[in-house]
Amino acid sequence: MSVFQPQVLERTRTLFSDSVPKDPKPIRYCVVDDVESVRQAAKLVLSEDKGWVCVGEYASADVAFKEIQLVKPRIVLMDILMPGMSGLECTRRLKKLLPNLTILVVTGIPNEDLFWQCIRAGASGYLVKPITPTALITAIRDTLEGHISVTPDIFTRLVENAPEILSNFPSLTHREEEIMEHVANGEGSKQIAGLLKITEETVNRHEANIHKKWKIQSRVQAVNKYRAWRINRDLMQFLCADRE
């Protein structure tokens, strides 16, 4: 059966940035999946548009981890279950080294817990096979624009559980959220201070408060938790909007 079959995608609101600047150059991408037919199907779909160029395809996450650091794609389509290193671990390691890399998980596992593990590892979306070619391209473009794409069954369960999950995250002040937006984009304290027209000491103080609220000890932990917090908050906004 083909990997790309009819399936609708749901999309949350923009995360981490309002949009990604339009780039006239082809979008460089990699495909990581141990099934050759899946890799070829993805490449075939994207080859229909001159706006995409494949700079690497890998049957192993171990190999992908090494090679992606060299070819530096803009987005990676990442399977989860593979021999050796898992796609989840590969995602986690790549995001630590290449924080601006976009990783879109494409898996056959419709599991909410695994979705959260992938998001915390740094993935920007979670698609469950099978999906249509159009849906795949839409999902890729959406993630590059700062959205997160999720297949319907996962989306539904996230909405159902969002109130309980969100209650586990102490709220942020407007200024703390502003700072975390910039931290999630990989900007340092000095850069953030300049952008927000505040002192570097003030930025550090706010970051310390966030770490205390969320009981974390590093920027990496802060970004991962912020991703989860933003996703759940956006899901709640959608849920409330649907009820109005």
FIKOLZA-1660 file (N, C-alpha, C; in steps of 0.1 Angstrom, whole numbers, plus 5000, padded with zeros to 4 digits):
% residues 244
   i   px   py   pz ch aa at
   1 5008 4988 5000  A  M  N
   1 5000 5000 5000  A  M CA
   1 5009 5012 5000  A  M  C
   2 5005 5022 4992  A  S  N
   2 5012 5035 4992  A  S CA
   2 5013 5042 5005  A  S  C
   3 5024 5048 5007  A  V  N
   3 5025 5056 5020  A  V CA
   3 5016 5068 5020  A  V  C
   4 5014 5074 5008  A  F  N
   4 5006 5086 5007  A  F CA
   4 4992 5083 5002  A  F  C
   5 4983 5082 5012  A  Q  N
   5 4969 5079 5010  A  Q CA
   5 4960 5091 5015  A  Q  C
   6 4947 5092 5012  A  P  N
   6 4939 5103 5017  A  P CA
   6 4939 5104 5032  A  P  C
   7 4942 5116 5037  A  Q  N
   7 4942 5118 5051  A  Q CA
   7 4943 5133 5053  A  Q  C
   8 4934 5139 5061  A  V  N
   8 4934 5154 5063  A  V CA
   8 4943 5157 5074  A  V  C
   9 4949 5169 5074  A  L  N
   9 4958 5174 5084  A  L CA
   9 4951 5185 5092  A  L  C
  10 4954 5186 5105  A  E  N
  10 4950 5197 5113  A  E CA
  10 4962 5205 5115  A  E  C
  11 4960 5218 5118  A  R  N
  11 4971 5227 5120  A  R CA
  11 4969 5236 5132  A  R  C
  12 4979 5238 5140  A  T  N
  12 4978 5248 5151  A  T CA
  12 4982 5261 5146  A  T  C
  13 4981 5271 5155  A  R  N
  13 4985 5285 5151  A  R CA
  13 5000 5286 5151  A  R  C
  14 5005 5298 5147  A  T  N
  14 5019 5300 5145  A  T CA
  14 5027 5298 5158  A  T  C
  15 5038 5291 5157  A  L  N
  15 5047 5289 5169  A  L CA
  15 5060 5295 5166  A  L  C
  16 5065 5302 5176  A  F  N
  16 5079 5307 5176  A  F CA
  16 5082 5319 5167  A  F  C
  17 5074 5321 5156  A  S  N
  17 5076 5332 5147  A  S CA
  17 5064 5334 5138  A  S  C
  18 5061 5346 5134  A  D  N
  18 5049 5349 5126  A  D CA
  18 5050 5342 5113  A  D  C
  19 5061 5342 5106  A  S  N
  19 5063 5336 5093  A  S CA
  19 5078 5334 5090  A  S  C
  20 5080 5326 5080  A  V  N
  20 5094 5324 5075  A  V CA
  20 5095 5332 5062  A  V  C
  21 5105 5340 5061  A  P  N
  21 5107 5348 5049  A  P CA
  21 5107 5339 5036  A  P  C
  22 5100 5344 5026  A  K  N
  22 5100 5336 5014  A  K CA
  22 5114 5336 5008  A  K  C
  23 5118 5324 5004  A  D  N
  23 5132 5322 4999  A  D CA
  23 5131 5317 4985  A  D  C
  24 5136 5325 4975  A  P  N
  24 5135 5321 4961  A  P CA
  24 5143 5308 4958  A  P  C
  25 5153 5305 4966  A  K  N
  25 5161 5293 4964  A  K CA
  25 5153 5280 4967  A  K  C
  26 5156 5269 4960  A  P  N
  26 5149 5256 4964  A  P CA
  26 5151 5253 4978  A  P  C
  27 5141 5247 4984  A  I  N
  27 5142 5243 4998  A  I CA
  27 5149 5229 4999  A  I  C
  28 5160 5229 5006  A  R  N
  28 5169 5217 5008  A  R CA
  28 5162 5208 5019  A  R  C
  29 5161 5196 5015  A  Y  N
  29 5155 5186 5025  A  Y CA
  29 5162 5173 5025  A  Y  C
  30 5160 5166 5036  A  C  N
  30 5165 5152 5037  A  C CA
  30 5153 5143 5041  A  C  C
  31 5154 5130 5038  A  V  N
  31 5145 5120 5042  A  V CA
  31 5152 5109 5049  A  V  C
  32 5147 5106 5061  A  V  N
  32 5153 5096 5070  A  V CA
  32 5142 5085 5072  A  V  C
  33 5144 5073 5066  A  D  N
  33 5134 5062 5068  A  D CA
  33 5141 5050 5063  A  D  C
  34 5140 5039 5071  A  D  N
  34 5146 5026 5068  A  D CA
  34 5140 5019 5056  A  D  C
  35 5128 5023 5052  A  V  N
  35 5121 5017 5041  A  V CA
  35 5123 5025 5028  A  V  C
  36 5130 5019 5018  A  E  N
  36 5134 5026 5006  A  E CA
  36 5122 5031 4999  A  E  C
  37 5111 5023 4998  A  S  N
  37 5099 5028 4991  A  S CA
  37 5093 5041 4996  A  S  C
  38 5094 5042 5010  A  V  N
  38 5089 5055 5016  A  V CA
  38 5098 5066 5012  A  V  C
  39 5111 5064 5012  A  R  N
  39 5120 5075 5008  A  R CA
  39 5118 5079 4994  A  R  C
  40 5116 5069 4985  A  Q  N
  40 5114 5072 4971  A  Q CA
  40 5101 5079 4969  A  Q  C
  41 5091 5075 4976  A  A  N
  41 5078 5081 4975  A  A CA
  41 5078 5096 4979  A  A  C
  42 5085 5099 4989  A  A  N
  42 5086 5113 4994  A  A CA
  42 5093 5121 4984  A  A  C
  43 5104 5116 4978  A  K  N
  43 5112 5123 4968  A  K CA
  43 5104 5125 4956  A  K  C
  44 5096 5115 4952  A  L  N
  44 5088 5116 4940  A  L CA
  44 5078 5127 4941  A  L  C
  45 5071 5128 4953  A  V  N
  45 5061 5138 4955  A  V CA
  45 5067 5152 4955  A  V  C
  46 5079 5154 4961  A  L  N
  46 5085 5167 4961  A  L CA
  46 5092 5171 4948  A  L  C
  47 5095 5161 4940  A  S  N
  47 5102 5163 4928  A  S CA
  47 5093 5170 4917  A  S  C
  48 5080 5169 4920  A  E  N
  48 5070 5175 4911  A  E CA
  48 5071 5191 4912  A  E  C
  49 5077 5196 4922  A  D  N
  49 5078 5210 4923  A  D CA
  49 5093 5214 4923  A  D  C
  50 5097 5224 4915  A  K  N
  50 5111 5228 4914  A  K CA
  50 5115 5235 4927  A  K  C
  51 5106 5238 4936  A  G  N
  51 5110 5245 4948  A  G CA
  51 5116 5236 4959  A  G  C
  52 5118 5223 4955  A  W  N
  52 5124 5214 4965  A  W CA
  52 5137 5207 4959  A  W  C
  53 5147 5205 4968  A  V  N
  53 5158 5197 4963  A  V CA
  53 5163 5188 4974  A  V  C
  54 5164 5175 4971  A  C  N
  54 5168 5165 4981  A  C CA
  54 5183 5165 4982  A  C  C
  55 5188 5168 4994  A  V  N
  55 5203 5168 4996  A  V CA
  55 5208 5156 5004  A  V  C
  56 5198 5147 5007  A  G  N
  56 5202 5135 5014  A  G CA
  56 5191 5126 5017  A  G  C
  57 5193 5113 5015  A  E  N
  57 5183 5103 5020  A  E CA
  57 5190 5092 5027  A  E  C
  58 5184 5088 5038  A  Y  N
  58 5192 5079 5047  A  Y CA
  58 5183 5068 5053  A  Y  C
  59 5188 5055 5053  A  A  N
  59 5180 5044 5058  A  A CA
  59 5183 5042 5073  A  A  C
  60 5193 5050 5078  A  S  N
  60 5197 5048 5092  A  S CA
  60 5198 5062 5098  A  S  C
  61 5193 5063 5111  A  A  N
  61 5194 5075 5118  A  A CA
  61 5208 5078 5122  A  A  C
  62 5216 5067 5124  A  D  N
  62 5230 5069 5128  A  D CA
  62 5237 5076 5117  A  D  C
  63 5235 5072 5105  A  V  N
  63 5242 5078 5093  A  V CA
  63 5236 5092 5091  A  V  C
  64 5223 5094 5092  A  A  N
  64 5216 5107 5090  A  A CA
  64 5222 5117 5100  A  A  C
  65 5224 5113 5112  A  F  N
  65 5229 5122 5122  A  F CA
  65 5242 5128 5118  A  F  C
  66 5251 5120 5113  A  K  N
  66 5264 5125 5109  A  K CA
  66 5263 5134 5096  A  K  C
  67 5256 5129 5086  A  E  N
  67 5255 5135 5073  A  E CA
  67 5247 5148 5073  A  E  C
  68 5236 5149 5081  A  I  N
  68 5228 5161 5081  A  I CA
  68 5236 5173 5086  A  I  C
  69 5245 5170 5095  A  Q  N
  69 5253 5181 5100  A  Q CA
  69 5262 5188 5089  A  Q  C
  70 5265 5180 5079  A  L  N
  70 5273 5184 5068  A  L CA
  70 5265 5191 5057  A  L  C
  71 5254 5184 5053  A  V  N
  71 5246 5189 5042  A  V CA
  71 5237 5201 5046  A  V  C
  72 5234 5202 5059  A  K  N
  72 5226 5213 5064  A  K CA
  72 5213 5216 5056  A  K  C
  73 5204 5207 5056  A  P  N
  73 5191 5210 5050  A  P CA
  73 5183 5220 5058  A  P  C
  74 5172 5224 5052  A  R  N
  74 5163 5233 5059  A  R CA
  74 5153 5225 5067  A  R  C
  75 5149 5214 5061  A  I  N
  75 5139 5205 5068  A  I CA
  75 5143 5190 5066  A  I  C
  76 5139 5182 5076  A  V  N
  76 5141 5168 5076  A  V CA
  76 5128 5161 5078  A  V  C
  77 5125 5151 5069  A  L  N
  77 5114 5142 5072  A  L CA
  77 5119 5130 5079  A  L  C
  78 5115 5128 5091  A  M  N
  78 5121 5118 5100  A  M CA
  78 5111 5107 5104  A  M  C
  79 5115 5095 5101  A  D  N
  79 5108 5083 5107  A  D CA
  79 5112 5081 5121  A  D  C
  80 5105 5073 5129  A  I  N
  80 5108 5071 5143  A  I CA
  80 5115 5057 5145  A  I  C
  81 5108 5047 5141  A  L  N
  81 5113 5033 5144  A  L CA
  81 5123 5029 5133  A  L  C
  82 5135 5028 5136  A  M  N
  82 5146 5023 5126  A  M CA
  82 5156 5015 5134  A  M  C
  83 5163 5006 5127  A  P  N
  83 5174 4999 5134  A  P CA
  83 5184 5008 5139  A  P  C
  84 5190 5005 5150  A  G  N
  84 5200 5014 5156  A  G CA
  84 5194 5026 5163  A  G  C
  85 5200 5038 5161  A  M  N
  85 5194 5050 5167  A  M CA
  85 5180 5052 5162  A  M  C
  86 5171 5056 5171  A  S  N
  86 5157 5059 5168  A  S CA
  86 5157 5073 5161  A  S  C
  87 5146 5076 5154  A  G  N
  87 5144 5089 5149  A  G CA
  87 5142 5099 5160  A  G  C
  88 5136 5095 5171  A  L  N
  88 5134 5104 5182  A  L CA
  88 5147 5109 5188  A  L  C
  89 5157 5099 5190  A  E  N
  89 5170 5103 5195  A  E CA
  89 5178 5111 5185  A  E  C
  90 5176 5108 5172  A  C  N
  90 5183 5115 5162  A  C CA
  90 5178 5130 5161  A  C  C
  91 5165 5131 5163  A  T  N
  91 5159 5145 5164  A  T CA
  91 5164 5153 5175  A  T  C
  92 5165 5146 5187  A  R  N
  92 5170 5153 5199  A  R CA
  92 5184 5158 5197  A  R  C
  93 5193 5149 5192  A  R  N
  93 5207 5153 5190  A  R CA
  93 5209 5164 5179  A  R  C
  94 5201 5162 5168  A  L  N
  94 5203 5172 5157  A  L CA
  94 5198 5186 5162  A  L  C
  95 5188 5187 5170  A  K  N
  95 5182 5200 5174  A  K CA
  95 5192 5207 5184  A  K  C
  96 5200 5199 5191  A  K  N
  96 5210 5205 5200  A  K CA
  96 5221 5211 5192  A  K  C
  97 5225 5205 5181  A  L  N
  97 5236 5210 5172  A  L CA
  97 5231 5220 5162  A  L  C
  98 5219 5218 5157  A  L  N
  98 5213 5227 5146  A  L CA
  98 5199 5232 5151  A  L  C
  99 5199 5241 5160  A  P  N
  99 5186 5245 5166  A  P CA
  99 5176 5251 5156  A  P  C
 100 5181 5256 5144  A  N  N
 100 5172 5262 5134  A  N CA
 100 5167 5252 5124  A  N  C
 101 5172 5240 5125  A  L  N
 101 5167 5229 5116  A  L CA
 101 5153 5225 5119  A  L  C
 102 5145 5224 5109  A  T  N
 102 5131 5220 5111  A  T CA
 102 5130 5205 5108  A  T  C
 103 5124 5198 5118  A  I  N
 103 5122 5183 5116  A  I CA
 103 5107 5180 5117  A  I  C
 104 5103 5173 5107  A  L  N
 104 5089 5169 5106  A  L CA
 104 5088 5154 5107  A  L  C
 105 5082 5149 5118  A  V  N
 105 5082 5134 5120  A  V CA
 105 5071 5128 5110  A  V  C
 106 5074 5118 5103  A  V  N
 106 5065 5111 5095  A  V CA
 106 5065 5096 5099  A  V  C
 107 5055 5091 5106  A  T  N
 107 5056 5078 5112  A  T CA
 107 5043 5070 5110  A  T  C
 108 5044 5058 5112  A  G  N
 108 5032 5049 5112  A  G CA
 108 5026 5047 5125  A  G  C
 109 5030 5054 5135  A  I  N
 109 5026 5052 5149  A  I CA
 109 5016 5064 5154  A  I  C
 110 5003 5061 5155  A  P  N
 110 4994 5072 5159  A  P CA
 110 4993 5072 5175  A  P  C
 111 5004 5077 5181  A  N  N
 111 5005 5076 5195  A  N CA
 111 5007 5090 5201  A  N  C
 112 4998 5095 5210  A  E  N
 112 4999 5108 5216  A  E CA
 112 5012 5110 5224  A  E  C
 113 5015 5100 5232  A  D  N
 113 5027 5101 5241  A  D CA
 113 5040 5102 5232  A  D  C
 114 5040 5095 5221  A  L  N
 114 5052 5096 5212  A  L CA
 114 5052 5110 5206  A  L  C
 115 5040 5115 5203  A  F  N
 115 5039 5129 5197  A  F CA
 115 5046 5139 5207  A  F  C
 116 5043 5138 5220  A  W  N
 116 5049 5147 5230  A  W CA
 116 5064 5145 5231  A  W  C
 117 5068 5132 5230  A  Q  N
 117 5083 5130 5231  A  Q CA
 117 5090 5136 5219  A  Q  C
 118 5084 5135 5207  A  C  N
 118 5090 5142 5195  A  C CA
 118 5090 5157 5196  A  C  C
 119 5079 5163 5201  A  I  N
 119 5079 5177 5203  A  I CA
 119 5089 5182 5213  A  I  C
 120 5090 5175 5224  A  R  N
 120 5100 5178 5234  A  R CA
 120 5114 5177 5229  A  R  C
 121 5116 5167 5219  A  A  N
 121 5129 5165 5214  A  A CA
 121 5133 5176 5203  A  A  C
 122 5122 5184 5199  A  G  N
 122 5125 5195 5190  A  G CA
 122 5118 5194 5176  A  G  C
 123 5110 5183 5174  A  A  N
 123 5102 5182 5162  A  A CA
 123 5092 5193 5160  A  A  C
 124 5089 5196 5148  A  S  N
 124 5079 5207 5145  A  S CA
 124 5066 5202 5140  A  S  C
 125 5064 5189 5139  A  G  N
 125 5052 5183 5134  A  G CA
 125 5052 5168 5136  A  G  C
 126 5040 5162 5135  A  Y  N
 126 5039 5148 5137  A  Y CA
 126 5028 5143 5127  A  Y  C
 127 5032 5136 5116  A  L  N
 127 5023 5131 5106  A  L CA
 127 5023 5116 5107  A  L  C
 128 5011 5110 5106  A  V  N
 128 5009 5096 5107  A  V CA
 128 5006 5091 5093  A  V  C
 129 5014 5081 5088  A  K  N
 129 5011 5075 5075  A  K CA
 129 4998 5067 5076  A  K  C
 130 4991 5066 5065  A  P  N
 130 4993 5072 5052  A  P CA
 130 4988 5086 5050  A  P  C
 131 4994 5094 5042  A  I  N
 131 4990 5108 5039  A  I CA
 131 4990 5110 5024  A  I  C
 132 4983 5120 5020  A  T  N
 132 4983 5123 5005  A  T CA
 132 4995 5132 5002  A  T  C
 133 4999 5132 4989  A  P  N
 133 5010 5140 4985  A  P CA
 133 5007 5155 4988  A  P  C
 134 4995 5159 4985  A  T  N
 134 4992 5173 4988  A  T CA
 134 4993 5177 5003  A  T  C
 135 4988 5167 5011  A  A  N
 135 4989 5169 5026  A  A CA
 135 5003 5170 5031  A  A  C
 136 5012 5162 5025  A  L  N
 136 5026 5162 5029  A  L CA
 136 5032 5175 5025  A  L  C
 137 5030 5180 5013  A  I  N
 137 5036 5193 5009  A  I CA
 137 5030 5204 5018  A  I  C
 138 5017 5204 5020  A  T  N
 138 5011 5214 5029  A  T CA
 138 5017 5214 5043  A  T  C
 139 5019 5202 5048  A  A  N
 139 5025 5201 5062  A  A CA
 139 5039 5206 5062  A  A  C
 140 5047 5203 5052  A  I  N
 140 5061 5208 5052  A  I CA
 140 5061 5223 5051  A  I  C
 141 5053 5229 5042  A  R  N
 141 5053 5244 5041  A  R CA
 141 5048 5250 5054  A  R  C
 142 5038 5244 5060  A  D  N
 142 5033 5249 5073  A  D CA
 142 5043 5249 5084  A  D  C
 143 5051 5238 5085  A  T  N
 143 5061 5238 5096  A  T CA
 143 5072 5248 5093  A  T  C
 144 5075 5250 5080  A  L  N
 144 5085 5260 5077  A  L CA
 144 5081 5274 5080  A  L  C
 145 5068 5276 5080  A  E  N
 145 5062 5289 5084  A  E CA
 145 5059 5291 5099  A  E  C
 146 5064 5281 5106  A  G  N
 146 5062 5282 5121  A  G CA
 146 5050 5276 5127  A  G  C
 147 5042 5268 5118  A  H  N
 147 5031 5261 5124  A  H CA
 147 5035 5247 5128  A  H  C
 148 5026 5240 5134  A  I  N
 148 5029 5226 5137  A  I CA
 148 5017 5218 5131  A  I  C
 149 5020 5208 5123  A  S  N
 149 5010 5199 5116  A  S CA
 149 5009 5186 5123  A  S  C
 150 4996 5182 5126  A  V  N
 150 4993 5170 5133  A  V CA
 150 4981 5163 5126  A  V  C
 151 4982 5150 5125  A  T  N
 151 4971 5143 5119  A  T CA
 151 4959 5143 5128  A  T  C
 152 4947 5141 5122  A  P  N
 152 4934 5144 5129  A  P CA
 152 4932 5136 5142  A  P  C
 153 4935 5123 5143  A  D  N
 153 4932 5115 5155  A  D CA
 153 4941 5120 5166  A  D  C
 154 4954 5123 5163  A  I  N
 154 4963 5129 5174  A  I CA
 154 4958 5143 5178  A  I  C
 155 4954 5151 5168  A  F  N
 155 4949 5164 5171  A  F CA
 155 4937 5164 5181  A  F  C
 156 4928 5155 5178  A  T  N
 156 4916 5154 5186  A  T CA
 156 4919 5150 5200  A  T  C
 157 4928 5141 5202  A  R  N
 157 4932 5137 5216  A  R CA
 157 4939 5148 5223  A  R  C
 158 4947 5156 5216  A  L  N
 158 4954 5167 5222  A  L CA
 158 4944 5177 5227  A  L  C
 159 4934 5180 5219  A  V  N
 159 4924 5190 5223  A  V CA
 159 4917 5185 5235  A  V  C
 160 4913 5172 5236  A  E  N
 160 4906 5166 5247  A  E CA
 160 4914 5167 5260  A  E  C
 161 4927 5166 5259  A  N  N
 161 4936 5165 5271  A  N CA
 161 4943 5178 5274  A  N  C
 162 4941 5188 5265  A  A  N
 162 4948 5201 5267  A  A CA
 162 4946 5208 5280  A  A  C
 163 4933 5209 5285  A  P  N
 163 4931 5216 5298  A  P CA
 163 4939 5210 5309  A  P  C
 164 4940 5197 5310  A  E  N
 164 4947 5190 5321  A  E CA
 164 4962 5192 5319  A  E  C
 165 4967 5191 5307  A  I  N
 165 4981 5192 5305  A  I CA
 165 4986 5206 5307  A  I  C
 166 4978 5216 5303  A  L  N
 166 4981 5230 5304  A  L CA
 166 4982 5234 5319  A  L  C
 167 4973 5228 5327  A  S  N
 167 4973 5232 5341  A  S CA
 167 4986 5228 5348  A  S  C
 168 4994 5219 5342  A  N  N
 168 5007 5215 5348  A  N CA
 168 5018 5225 5345  A  N  C
 169 5015 5235 5337  A  F  N
 169 5025 5245 5333  A  F CA
 169 5022 5259 5340  A  F  C
 170 5030 5263 5350  A  P  N
 170 5028 5276 5355  A  P CA
 170 5028 5287 5344  A  P  C
 171 5019 5296 5345  A  S  N
 171 5018 5306 5334  A  S CA
 171 5030 5316 5334  A  S  C
 172 5032 5322 5322  A  L  N
 172 5043 5331 5320  A  L CA
 172 5037 5345 5319  A  L  C
 173 5044 5355 5324  A  T  N
 173 5040 5369 5321  A  T CA
 173 5043 5372 5307  A  T  C
 174 5037 5384 5302  A  H  N
 174 5039 5388 5288  A  H CA
 174 5054 5389 5285  A  H  C
 175 5061 5396 5294  A  R  N
 175 5075 5398 5292  A  R CA
 175 5083 5384 5291  A  R  C
 176 5080 5375 5300  A  E  N
 176 5086 5362 5300  A  E CA
 176 5083 5355 5287  A  E  C
 177 5071 5356 5283  A  E  N
 177 5068 5349 5270  A  E CA
 177 5076 5355 5258  A  E  C
 178 5077 5369 5258  A  E  N
 178 5085 5375 5248  A  E CA
 178 5099 5370 5248  A  E  C
 179 5105 5369 5260  A  I  N
 179 5119 5365 5261  A  I CA
 179 5120 5350 5257  A  I  C
 180 5110 5342 5260  A  M  N
 180 5111 5328 5256  A  M CA
 180 5109 5326 5241  A  M  C
 181 5102 5335 5235  A  E  N
 181 5101 5335 5220  A  E CA
 181 5115 5336 5214  A  E  C
 182 5122 5346 5219  A  H  N
 182 5136 5348 5214  A  H CA
 182 5145 5337 5218  A  H  C
 183 5144 5332 5230  A  V  N
 183 5153 5320 5234  A  V CA
 183 5150 5308 5225  A  V  C
 184 5138 5306 5222  A  A  N
 184 5134 5294 5213  A  A CA
 184 5140 5296 5199  A  A  C
 185 5142 5309 5195  A  N  N
 185 5148 5312 5182  A  N CA
 185 5163 5311 5182  A  N  C
 186 5169 5308 5194  A  G  N
 186 5183 5306 5195  A  G CA
 186 5191 5319 5197  A  G  C
 187 5184 5329 5202  A  E  N
 187 5191 5342 5204  A  E CA
 187 5196 5343 5219  A  E  C
 188 5208 5349 5220  A  G  N
 188 5214 5350 5233  A  G CA
 188 5209 5362 5241  A  G  C
 189 5213 5362 5254  A  S  N
 189 5207 5373 5263  A  S CA
 189 5210 5387 5257  A  S  C
 190 5222 5389 5252  A  K  N
 190 5226 5402 5247  A  K CA
 190 5217 5406 5235  A  K  C
 191 5215 5397 5226  A  Q  N
 191 5206 5399 5215  A  Q CA
 191 5192 5403 5219  A  Q  C
 192 5187 5395 5228  A  I  N
 192 5173 5397 5233  A  I CA
 192 5172 5410 5240  A  I  C
 193 5182 5414 5248  A  A  N
 193 5182 5427 5254  A  A CA
 193 5181 5438 5244  A  A  C
 194 5189 5437 5233  A  G  N
 194 5188 5447 5223  A  G CA
 194 5175 5448 5216  A  G  C
 195 5169 5437 5213  A  L  N
 195 5157 5436 5206  A  L CA
 195 5145 5441 5214  A  L  C
 196 5145 5438 5227  A  L  N
 196 5134 5443 5236  A  L CA
 196 5137 5456 5243  A  L  C
 197 5149 5461 5240  A  K  N
 197 5153 5474 5246  A  K CA
 197 5153 5474 5262  A  K  C
 198 5158 5463 5267  A  I  N
 198 5160 5462 5281  A  I CA
 198 5174 5458 5284  A  I  C
 199 5178 5457 5297  A  T  N
 199 5192 5454 5300  A  T CA
 199 5194 5439 5299  A  T  C
 200 5206 5435 5297  A  E  N
 200 5209 5420 5297  A  E CA
 200 5207 5414 5311  A  E  C
 201 5209 5422 5321  A  E  N
 201 5206 5418 5335  A  E CA
 201 5191 5414 5336  A  E  C
 202 5183 5423 5331  A  T  N
 202 5168 5421 5331  A  T CA
 202 5165 5408 5324  A  T  C
 203 5171 5405 5313  A  V  N
 203 5168 5393 5305  A  V CA
 203 5172 5381 5314  A  V  C
 204 5183 5381 5320  A  N  N
 204 5188 5370 5328  A  N CA
 204 5179 5368 5340  A  N  C
 205 5174 5379 5346  A  R  N
 205 5165 5378 5357  A  R CA
 205 5152 5371 5354  A  R  C
 206 5147 5375 5342  A  H  N
 206 5134 5369 5337  A  H CA
 206 5137 5354 5334  A  H  C
 207 5148 5351 5328  A  E  N
 207 5151 5337 5325  A  E CA
 207 5152 5328 5338  A  E  C
 208 5158 5334 5348  A  A  N
 208 5160 5327 5361  A  A CA
 208 5146 5325 5367  A  A  C
 209 5137 5335 5366  A  N  N
 209 5123 5333 5371  A  N CA
 209 5116 5322 5364  A  N  C
 210 5118 5321 5351  A  I  N
 210 5111 5311 5343  A  I CA
 210 5116 5297 5347  A  I  C
 211 5130 5296 5349  A  H  N
 211 5136 5283 5353  A  H CA
 211 5130 5279 5367  A  H  C
 212 5128 5289 5375  A  K  N
 212 5123 5286 5389  A  K CA
 212 5108 5281 5388  A  K  C
 213 5100 5288 5380  A  K  N
 213 5086 5284 5378  A  K CA
 213 5085 5270 5373  A  K  C
 214 5093 5267 5363  A  W  N
 214 5091 5254 5356  A  W CA
 214 5100 5244 5361  A  W  C
 215 5108 5247 5372  A  K  N
 215 5117 5237 5378  A  K CA
 215 5126 5231 5368  A  K  C
 216 5133 5239 5361  A  I  N
 216 5143 5235 5351  A  I CA
 216 5156 5241 5354  A  I  C
 217 5167 5237 5347  A  Q  N
 217 5180 5242 5350  A  Q CA
 217 5188 5247 5337  A  Q  C
 218 5182 5245 5326  A  S  N
 218 5190 5249 5314  A  S CA
 218 5181 5255 5303  A  S  C
 219 5187 5262 5293  A  R  N
 219 5179 5268 5282  A  R CA
 219 5173 5257 5274  A  R  C
 220 5180 5246 5272  A  V  N
 220 5175 5235 5264  A  V CA
 220 5162 5230 5270  A  V  C
 221 5162 5228 5283  A  Q  N
 221 5150 5224 5290  A  Q CA
 221 5139 5234 5289  A  Q  C
 222 5143 5247 5290  A  A  N
 222 5133 5258 5289  A  A CA
 222 5126 5258 5275  A  A  C
 223 5134 5257 5265  A  V  N
 223 5128 5257 5251  A  V CA
 223 5119 5245 5249  A  V  C
 224 5123 5233 5253  A  N  N
 224 5114 5221 5252  A  N CA
 224 5101 5223 5259  A  N  C
 225 5102 5228 5271  A  K  N
 225 5090 5230 5279  A  K CA
 225 5081 5241 5273  A  K  C
 226 5088 5251 5268  A  Y  N
 226 5081 5262 5262  A  Y CA
 226 5073 5258 5249  A  Y  C
 227 5079 5249 5241  A  R  N
 227 5073 5243 5230  A  R CA
 227 5060 5236 5234  A  R  C
 228 5061 5228 5244  A  A  N
 228 5049 5221 5249  A  A CA
 228 5038 5230 5254  A  A  C
 229 5043 5241 5261  A  W  N
 229 5033 5250 5267  A  W CA
 229 5026 5258 5256  A  W  C
 230 5033 5262 5246  A  R  N
 230 5027 5270 5235  A  R CA
 230 5018 5262 5227  A  R  C
 231 5021 5249 5224  A  I  N
 231 5013 5240 5217  A  I CA
 231 4999 5238 5224  A  I  C
 232 5000 5236 5237  A  N  N
 232 4988 5233 5245  A  N CA
 232 4980 5246 5246  A  N  C
 233 4986 5258 5247  A  R  N
 233 4979 5270 5248  A  R CA
 233 4972 5273 5235  A  R  C
 234 4978 5270 5224  A  D  N
 234 4972 5273 5211  A  D CA
 234 4960 5263 5208  A  D  C
 235 4962 5251 5213  A  L  N
 235 4951 5241 5212  A  L CA
 235 4939 5246 5220  A  L  C
 236 4942 5251 5232  A  M  N
 236 4931 5256 5240  A  M CA
 236 4924 5268 5233  A  M  C
 237 4931 5277 5227  A  Q  N
 237 4925 5288 5219  A  Q CA
 237 4916 5283 5208  A  Q  C
 238 4921 5273 5201  A  F  N
 238 4913 5267 5191  A  F CA
 238 4900 5261 5196  A  F  C
 239 4901 5254 5207  A  L  N
 239 4890 5247 5214  A  L CA
 239 4880 5258 5218  A  L  C
 240 4884 5269 5224  A  C  N
 240 4875 5279 5229  A  C CA
 240 4869 5286 5217  A  C  C
 241 4876 5288 5206  A  A  N
 241 4871 5295 5194  A  A CA
 241 4860 5286 5188  A  A  C
 242 4862 5273 5188  A  D  N
 242 4852 5264 5182  A  D CA
 242 4839 5264 5190  A  D  C
 243 4840 5268 5203  A  R  N
 243 4828 5267 5211  A  R CA
 243 4820 5280 5210  A  R  C
 244 4826 5291 5205  A  E  N
 244 4819 5304 5205  A  E CA
 244 4809 5304 5193  A  E  C
% end
